[in-house]
Amino acid sequence: MKAKGNYAAVSAEYVAAQIEKNTMVLVDSRPKKPKYDKGHIPTAMSIPDSQFEALKGKLPADKTTPLVFYCGGFT
């Protein structure tokens, strides 16, 4: 992981390898409509950042499970 500012970053290759091994949970934090519904990375679950508190129960109970969040970036 590389840390830039307050956020850690991982490469697309790392994420692809973890998806293939099924060793992490990928979270799309963009708005469900229209962004997630129009297209998302396969296996990613939708937890929009604006609804995180309400939907955080969808995350794995096992706190050792790695989580990778992605969004549309700053606009």
Helices and strands as residue ranges (DSSP letters): E 2-4, E 7-9, H 12-21, E 25-28, I 32-36, H 37-38, E 45-46, G 49-51, H 52-55, G 56-58, E 67-70
